[in-house]
Amino acid sequence: MRRRFRRLLAAAAAAAAVAVVAPLAGAAPQAPAAGGLAPAANPSSFRLADPDTVRAKDGRYVTYGTTVPAGRGKRCGGATGRLYVPVLVHGSGNTVGMTDCASGDALPGGPGAWAEPGGAIWAPGVARYGDRYFMFYTASRRDSGQKCIGRAVSGSARGPFRNAGEWACPPRGRWAIDANPFTGGGRLYVTYRDDAITAGAETGISTVRTDSAGRAVWSTRRDVLKSTDITWDTRRTGGGTHVVENPSMWRRANGTWYLMYSGNNWDSARYSTGIAECGGRPLPSSRCKPLRRGVERPYFGFTGSGGLGPYRGLPGNHRGPGGMDVFKAADGTFRVVWHWWDGGPRYPITGALRLNSGGYYVR
């Protein structure tokens, strides 16, 4: 497995050396045909799941992810021990890139008092709103182990973030996870996996507006997607939970909002990424509509054996591409960060999100 991983990284790095990261524009080169693969983007050898990237005030890019144990992964900048929310700093300006080391912990105190003491943090999402950065993260509730979402605030993208309490925890033990904040029209919103809008083995995704402190205004919450809206999301072959999760919302220049989301089980080649169109408002009036026959197949995914026949592949054609987060470079062009799975750990990679007559693609 290790030899295979080194070969994959070597091939990805060689392709990245010649790849051109260009703006999202009509003059962009043509994407590969549907189901084809783009040149490799910017992979990392640091083990990191559920990545989320923001541009810091100094122009550098900061990527966060799920808790990393002590002794795992290269450290730089004095980072040591367990990292509750690893900080990977990379690129600047219009060059996003990626790094192979973690330089700090954005939430060194761990989850807030509402959560299990010393417990792990999953899928942190961060957005700048005004002069502050708001983090929404998943942890296990202290009294029940239920997966819920907490909130933290910092004046710096690198942290340290200050815990501001539990943010969302549905009734009857349902989960709220994978929160991803974004801004629109001068307001802060959060999109997250919200199992409170479904029952049994089904899952869902909601979006809600917040106040200036990042607290949810629950009267604004809207369903944006349910696992019943697609058919490729079953967590295990032969049955099991129907998973839609790890959402990210973004708005094109034409005013249309889109939802990126993951489906299926993360530890398989079937874990993939969908795109849905959500209309002209960050709080859609109806559920978002999956693109490119997205009800029956993912938009991005592994195109080899065990995959789900996605509309398009991704740089490197790694298994299990998911947790895709959309963000902007300094020039306003769209970039993405996602993780892939090698049969054990997951690894982050960044690329440019581009558009042509065939739809979105990444390179």
C-alpha positions in Angstrom: 0.0 0.0 0.0 2.8 2.4 0.9 4.5 1.7 -2.5 1.3 2.3 -4.3 0.8 5.6 -2.5 4.3 6.8 -3.3 3.7 6.0 -7.0 0.5 7.9 -7.0 2.1 10.9 -5.4 5.0 10.8 -7.8 2.6 10.7 -10.8 0.5 13.5 -9.4 3.5 15.7 -8.7 4.9 15.2 -12.2 1.6 16.2 -13.7 1.2 19.2 -11.4 4.6 20.5 -12.6 3.2 21.1 -16.0 -0.4 22.0 -15.1 -1.6 25.5 -15.6 -4.0 26.9 -13.1 -6.1 29.5 -14.9 -9.1 31.7 -14.1 -12.7 30.6 -14.5 -13.4 32.3 -17.8 -14.7 31.8 -21.3 -11.1 31.7 -22.6 -10.2 28.7 -20.5 -8.8 25.6 -22.3 -11.3 22.9 -23.0 -12.0 20.4 -20.3 -11.7 16.7 -20.8 -14.7 14.9 -22.2 -17.3 13.7 -19.8 -15.8 11.1 -17.6 -12.2 12.1 -18.6 -9.5 13.3 -16.3 -7.9 16.7 -15.9 -4.2 17.2 -15.3 -3.1 16.8 -11.6 -3.6 19.8 -9.3 -1.8 20.3 -6.0 -1.7 17.2 -3.8 -0.3 16.9 -0.3 1.3 14.0 1.6 -0.1 15.2 4.9 -2.9 13.0 6.2 -5.9 15.3 6.5 -9.6 14.6 6.1 -12.5 17.0 5.5 -10.4 20.0 4.4 -11.7 23.5 4.3 -9.6 26.5 2.9 -9.8 30.2 3.5 -7.7 33.2 2.4 -6.0 34.9 5.4 -5.7 38.6 5.8 -2.0 38.4 4.8 -2.9 36.7 1.5 -1.8 33.2 2.5 -4.2 30.3 2.3 -5.1 28.3 5.4 -6.5 24.8 5.2 -8.1 23.1 8.2 -9.2 19.5 8.8 -10.2 16.8 11.1 -8.1 16.2 14.3 -4.7 14.7 13.7 -3.1 12.5 16.5 0.4 13.2 17.9 3.2 11.7 15.7 1.1 11.7 12.5 2.3 13.9 9.7 5.2 16.4 9.2 5.1 19.4 11.5 6.6 22.9 10.8 6.5 26.3 12.5 6.9 24.7 16.0 3.7 22.6 15.8 3.8 19.5 18.1 1.6 16.9 19.6 -2.1 16.3 18.9 -3.7 18.9 16.6 -7.4 19.4 17.3 -7.8 21.5 14.1 -4.6 21.3 12.0 -3.5 24.4 10.2 -1.8 24.0 6.8 -0.5 27.3 5.4 0.3 27.5 1.7 0.4 29.7 -1.4 -0.3 33.4 -1.7 -2.0 35.8 -4.1 -3.4 33.8 -7.0 -1.1 30.8 -6.4 -3.0 28.5 -4.0 -0.8 25.4 -4.0 -0.7 23.1 -1.0 1.8 22.1 1.7 3.1 18.8 3.2 3.2 20.0 6.9 1.0 21.4 9.6 2.2 24.6 11.3 -0.3 24.9 14.1 -3.6 24.1 15.8 -6.4 26.6 15.2 -8.4 25.3 18.2 -5.7 24.2 20.7 -8.1 24.0 23.6 -10.2 21.4 21.8 -14.0 21.3 21.6 -16.0 23.4 24.0 -17.4 22.5 27.4 -20.6 21.1 25.7 -18.6 18.3 24.0 -16.7 15.3 25.3 -13.5 16.5 27.0 -10.5 15.9 24.8 -12.6 14.5 22.1 -11.8 14.7 18.4 -13.1 17.5 16.1 -14.4 16.7 12.6 -14.9 18.7 9.5 -14.2 22.3 10.7 -15.5 25.0 8.3 -14.3 28.6 8.5 -15.4 31.8 6.8 -14.3 35.4 7.2 -17.2 37.7 8.2 -16.2 41.3 8.7 -12.9 41.4 10.6 -13.4 38.0 12.3 -13.2 34.4 11.3 -16.0 32.1 12.3 -15.4 28.3 12.8 -18.2 25.7 12.9 -17.0 22.2 13.8 -18.3 18.8 14.7 -17.8 17.0 18.0 -19.4 14.4 20.2 -21.8 15.8 22.9 -20.6 15.3 26.4 -23.8 13.7 27.8 -24.7 11.4 24.9 -22.0 11.1 22.3 -24.4 12.5 19.7 -22.6 14.3 16.9 -23.4 18.0 17.0 -21.9 21.3 15.9 -20.0 23.9 17.9 -19.0 27.5 17.1 -15.7 29.3 17.6 -14.4 32.8 16.7 -11.0 34.4 16.0 -9.5 37.6 14.7 -6.9 35.5 12.7 -7.4 32.7 10.2 -4.6 30.8 11.9 -6.3 31.1 15.3 -6.3 30.5 18.1 -10.1 30.3 17.9 -12.2 31.0 21.1 -15.0 28.5 21.7 -18.5 30.1 21.7 -20.6 27.1 22.6 -22.8 24.5 21.0 -24.4 25.7 17.8 -26.7 23.0 16.6 -27.8 19.7 18.1 -31.1 18.1 16.8 -33.6 16.3 19.0 -34.0 12.5 19.2 -30.3 11.9 18.8 -30.2 12.9 15.1 -26.9 14.3 13.8 -25.8 17.8 12.8 -22.3 17.7 11.2 -20.0 19.1 8.5 -20.9 22.8 8.9 -19.6 25.0 6.1 -20.1 28.8 6.6 -20.2 31.3 3.7 -21.2 34.9 3.1 -23.7 36.5 0.7 -25.3 39.9 0.5 -23.4 41.1 3.5 -24.7 38.2 5.7 -23.2 35.0 7.1 -24.9 31.6 6.4 -24.1 28.1 7.3 -24.8 24.9 5.3 -24.5 21.6 7.1 -25.6 18.0 7.2 -28.9 18.2 9.1 -30.5 14.8 9.9 -33.3 16.6 11.7 -35.0 17.1 8.3 -35.1 13.4 7.6 -36.0 10.1 9.4 -34.5 6.7 9.8 -31.6 5.9 7.5 -32.0 9.1 5.4 -29.9 12.3 5.8 -30.2 15.8 4.6 -28.5 19.2 4.1 -29.9 22.5 5.4 -28.8 26.2 5.1 -29.5 28.8 7.7 -28.7 32.5 8.1 -26.9 33.6 11.3 -26.7 36.9 13.2 -23.6 39.0 13.5 -22.2 36.7 16.2 -22.7 33.5 14.1 -25.7 32.3 16.1 -28.3 30.6 13.9 -31.5 32.4 13.1 -33.5 29.2 13.0 -36.6 30.7 11.4 -34.6 31.1 8.2 -33.5 27.5 7.9 -34.2 25.8 4.5 -33.9 22.2 3.2 -31.5 22.3 0.3 -31.0 18.6 -0.4 -32.2 15.2 1.0 -30.7 11.8 0.4 -34.1 10.8 -1.2 -33.3 13.3 -4.0 -30.5 11.0 -5.4 -30.0 7.3 -5.8 -26.1 6.9 -5.6 -25.8 7.7 -1.9 -26.2 4.4 -0.1 -23.4 4.0 2.5 -23.0 0.3 2.1 -23.7 -2.0 -0.9 -26.9 -3.9 -0.2 -28.3 -1.2 2.2 -27.5 1.1 5.1 -27.5 4.8 5.7 -28.2 7.0 2.8 -25.4 9.7 3.1 -25.4 13.2 1.8 -22.9 15.4 3.7 -19.9 17.8 3.6 -21.7 20.6 1.8 -20.3 23.8 0.3 -22.3 26.7 -1.2 -21.0 29.2 -3.8 -22.4 31.9 -6.1 -21.4 32.4 -9.7 -21.1 35.9 -11.2 -24.5 35.5 -12.9 -26.1 35.3 -9.5 -26.8 31.6 -9.4 -26.1 29.7 -6.2 -24.7 26.1 -6.3 -24.3 23.4 -3.7 -21.3 21.0 -3.7 -21.9 17.9 -1.5 -20.5 14.4 -0.9 -22.4 11.1 -1.0 -21.9 7.4 -0.1 -19.4 6.0 2.4 -16.2 7.9 2.8 -14.0 4.8 3.1 -14.6 3.4 -0.4 -14.1 4.2 -4.0 -17.8 5.1 -4.2 -17.5 8.2 -2.1 -18.1 11.0 -4.6 -19.1 14.6 -5.1 -22.3 16.0 -6.5 -23.2 19.5 -7.7 -26.7 21.0 -7.5 -28.2 24.3 -8.7 -30.0 26.3 -6.0 -31.4 29.3 -7.8 -30.8 33.0 -7.2 -30.8 33.1 -3.3 -28.5 31.7 -0.6 -31.7 30.4 1.1 -33.4 28.6 -1.8 -37.2 28.6 -2.2 -37.1 24.9 -3.1 -34.5 22.1 -2.8 -31.5 22.3 -5.1 -31.5 20.3 -8.3 -28.5 17.9 -9.0 -26.7 18.6 -12.3 -25.7 16.3 -15.2 -28.1 13.4 -14.4 -27.0 13.9 -10.8 -29.9 12.0 -9.4 -28.4 8.7 -10.6 -24.7 9.5 -10.7 -22.2 11.8 -9.0 -20.7 14.8 -10.8 -17.1 14.2 -9.7 -15.7 10.8 -8.7 -13.4 7.9 -9.2 -13.7 6.7 -12.8 -12.0 3.3 -12.2 -13.4 -0.1 -11.0 -15.5 0.4 -7.9 -16.5 3.9 -8.8 -20.0 5.1 -9.6 -19.6 6.3 -13.2 -19.3 10.0 -12.5 -19.9 12.7 -15.1 -16.3 13.8 -14.7 -13.1 12.6 -13.0 -10.7 14.7 -11.0 -7.0 15.3 -11.1 -5.1 12.2 -10.2 -8.3 10.0 -10.4 -7.9 9.1 -6.8 -10.5 6.9 -5.0 -13.1 8.4 -2.8 -12.9 12.2 -3.6 -15.1 14.1 -1.3 -15.4 16.9 1.3 -15.0 19.4 -1.6 -14.9 23.0 -0.5 -15.2 26.0 -2.9 -13.3 29.2 -2.1 -11.9 32.2 -4.0 -8.3 33.1 -4.9 -7.2 36.7 -4.6 -8.4 37.5 -8.2 -11.8 36.2 -7.5 -11.5 32.9 -9.4 -13.0 29.8 -7.9 -10.7 27.1 -6.4 -11.5 23.9 -4.6 -10.0 21.7 -1.9 -11.0 18.1 -1.3 -9.7 14.9 0.1 -9.1 11.4 -1.4 -8.8 8.0 0.2 -6.0 5.5 -0.4 -7.5 2.5 1.5 -6.5 4.0 4.9 -5.8 7.7 5.4 -7.2 10.6 3.5 -5.1 13.3 1.8 -6.0 16.9 0.7 -5.5 18.4 -2.7 -6.4 21.7 -4.3 -7.3 22.7 -7.8 -9.0 25.3 -10.0 -12.7 25.1 -10.6 -13.4 26.0 -14.2 -16.4 26.1 -16.5 -17.0 25.6 -20.2 -19.8 24.5 -22.4 -19.7 21.0 -20.9 -20.1 22.3 -17.3 -17.7 22.5 -14.3 -14.4 20.7 -14.2 -11.2 20.9 -12.0 -7.6 21.1 -13.0 
